[in-house]
Amino acid sequence: MKQTDWKIIYSNYNGPEKRAVNFISKEAGKNLIREPNVYRIYVLPCEKDGCKVSKNAFFVGCYQDSPSIKKLVSANEVPADGFLVKVVSNPEDTEGRFVILTANTPENVFYAAVSFIDDYIPLYGKMSGSNYMPDLTFDDP
């Protein structure tokens, strides 16, 4: 996976949701899209919900505020007092992946982002030295 293959799609860029977007940008760049043995700071492009997604994307935001998230998951999948972390195939590009981080409150959107980085990546990511490698991370959404 290349840095240019990923972007963050957000519904609101303020408060806890802004923190979630910034956290994903920093940690995903460090853990997922970093090339082995190359020291480079990666910044994922961030765009408002509704933009075109060609390959891979993180969708970050409250369920009720994001038309894109509503297309990818149903309302009953999002816990009332929790959050949803879900990896799905890109419906337009089977090699692409969408990471959905959503909840009903902005605070829980931030918790979804933290859970993805702290719980999902260590569980499903493949370790190589100190870097997580993306080879198997998104294979079985």
N, C-alpha and C positions, 0 to 999 in steps of 0.2 A: 504494500500500500504506500502510496506517495502522499506527501503533504497536500498536494494539489487535488487529491481525490476527495478530500473532506471539507465540509463546511458546517457551521452551526446555524440553525434556523431557530429564531426566537420569536415569541409572541409579544413580550413586553421586555424592555431593557431598563428596568428600574427596580430598586429594592432587592429582595431576596432572589428574584429571577435574574437580575443583572449579576449578582454574585454567583449564581449557578452557571451562567454563560461564561463568565471570567474563569471560574474554577475548571470547567470542562476544557476551555481553551488551553489553559496552562498545563493541566495534568494530562490531557490527551496528547498534546504535543510532546510532552516529556515521556510518556509511557507507551503510546500506541503508534505514532507516526514517525518516530525518530529512526533514522537509518543507522544500522549497526556501524560502529566505529567512526561515526561522523558527528563532530560537535557543531551543532547549529541550533539556534533558537527558532522554534516553529510557532507561528501564530496562525490559528485557523481563521479563515474569513467568517464573519458573522453577518447574516442578512435577515431582514424582517420576513416573517411568515408570508408566504405567497410568491416567493421568488422561485425560479427554476432550479431544480436539483438534478444534476446529471449522473452522479455516481453514489457517493456516500454522504450521509448527513446525520448530525445530532439534531433532533427536534426537542427543544427545551421550552416549556411553558405550561401555564394552566390549561387544563383540558378545554374549558369553556371559552377560552380566548384564542384558540388555535384551530383554524379550519384544516390545516394539514394533519394535525394530530387526530382530529375527529375522523378524517378519512382512513387513518391507519389503525385505530383502535376504537372499540365501542365504549360508551359511557359506563356500562356495567363492569368493565375491566378495571376501572380506576377506583380504588378503595375510597370510601367517603372520608376517612380520617387518616389516609396514608398516601402512598405514591405508587406509581407504576414505572418500572424499568423494563423495557422490552426491546429486543433486537429482532428486526424483521428484514426479509429480503426486499430490495428495491423492486417495486412492481414493474418498472420500466427497464431495469438492467439487473439480471439475475446475479451478476458478480458484485453488485453494490449492496450495501447494508445501510439500514436506517436504525439509529439508536433513539428510542423514544423515552424521554424523561419528563413525566407529567404527573400532575396531581390536581386537586381542587383548590388548593391555596398556594400562594407564592412561597411560603415557608417550606411547604412539603416538596415543591419543585426543587428547592435547594437541597433538601435531604435526598431526593432522588439522584441528583448529580453526585453527591458525596457517596451514596450507596453504590452507584455505578463504578466510580473510581476505586473505592475502598473494598468493596465486596465482589462485584462482578469480575473486574479485571484480574484480581489475584486468583479467583476461582477458575476462570475460563481462559485466561491469558497464558501464553507459553513463555516461560522465563528463559532468558539468554543473558547470562551475566547479570548486570543490574538493570537491563532494559527488558521491558515486555515486548515481545514480538507479535505482530498481528496475524501470523499465519493461521492459527487455529482459533483466535479470539472470536471471530464472527462467522465461523463455519456452519454452525447449527443453530440458527436463530429460533 
